[in-house]
Amino acid sequence: MIPFTQEVVDVIRSIPAGRVMTYGQVARLAGNPRAARQVARILHNLSRTEHLPWHRVLNAKGEISLDGDEQQLALEAEGVVFERPGKLSLSRYQV
């Protein structure tokens, strides 16, 4: 695994249950603030094999980016309350 990818994996693993980060925030903490799309690709490719808590990563608006039923249910199971379907308060839940 290349160093940036490993950093992304480590950052995502560090997100506590019931909290979230944005793609850009993960990229910044992993050392490349301009790599939010790369974070999305890493999540897509490695979530299953690396057992990542993928559901804790959202877009910059605090919204679920794709078909989010599974993601919203997983976050709700951790105590996250959504303002409306697919949208949560970053000020409340962001690490």
C-alpha positions in Angstrom: 0.0 0.0 0.0 1.4 3.4 -0.9 2.0 5.8 2.1 -1.0 8.1 1.3 -3.4 5.2 1.0 -2.1 3.8 4.4 -2.6 7.2 6.0 -6.2 7.5 4.7 -6.9 4.0 6.0 -5.4 4.9 9.4 -7.4 8.2 9.6 -10.7 6.5 8.7 -10.1 3.8 11.3 -9.6 6.5 13.9 -13.1 8.0 13.5 -15.0 7.0 16.7 -18.4 5.5 16.5 -21.1 8.2 16.4 -18.8 10.7 14.8 -18.0 11.6 11.2 -15.4 13.2 9.0 -15.7 14.7 5.5 -13.7 13.3 2.5 -11.7 16.6 2.5 -11.0 16.3 6.2 -9.7 12.8 5.8 -7.5 13.9 2.9 -6.1 16.8 4.9 -5.3 14.7 7.9 -3.7 12.1 5.6 -1.3 14.7 4.2 -2.9 15.8 1.0 -5.7 18.4 1.4 -6.5 18.3 -2.4 -7.2 14.6 -2.5 -10.8 14.3 -1.4 -11.7 12.3 -4.5 -8.8 10.0 -3.9 -10.2 9.3 -0.4 -13.5 8.3 -2.1 -11.7 5.9 -4.4 -9.8 4.4 -1.5 -13.0 3.9 0.4 -14.7 2.3 -2.6 -11.8 -0.1 -3.2 -10.7 -0.9 0.4 -13.7 -0.6 2.7 -14.5 -4.3 2.6 -11.0 -5.8 2.6 -9.7 -3.4 5.2 -12.9 -3.5 7.3 -13.2 0.3 7.3 -16.0 2.3 8.9 -16.8 3.8 5.5 -20.2 5.0 6.7 -18.5 7.6 8.9 -17.2 9.6 5.9 -19.6 12.2 4.3 -19.4 15.1 1.9 -18.5 18.6 3.0 -22.2 19.5 3.4 -22.8 16.7 5.9 -24.7 14.7 3.4 -24.6 11.1 2.3 -23.2 11.2 -1.3 -24.6 8.1 -2.8 -27.6 5.8 -2.1 -27.4 6.3 1.6 -30.0 4.0 3.2 -27.4 1.6 4.5 -25.0 4.4 5.5 -27.8 6.4 7.3 -28.9 3.2 9.1 -25.3 2.4 10.2 -24.8 6.0 11.6 -28.2 6.0 13.3 -27.3 2.7 15.0 -24.3 4.6 16.4 -26.6 7.3 17.8 -26.4 9.9 15.0 -29.6 11.8 14.5 -30.3 13.2 11.0 -31.8 16.6 10.4 -33.5 15.2 7.3 -33.0 12.1 5.3 -29.3 11.9 4.2 -28.3 15.1 6.1 -26.7 15.5 9.5 -25.2 18.4 11.5 -21.5 18.5 11.0 -21.1 20.9 13.9 -22.6 18.3 16.1 -21.0 15.1 14.8 -17.8 16.0 13.0 -14.6 14.9 14.7 
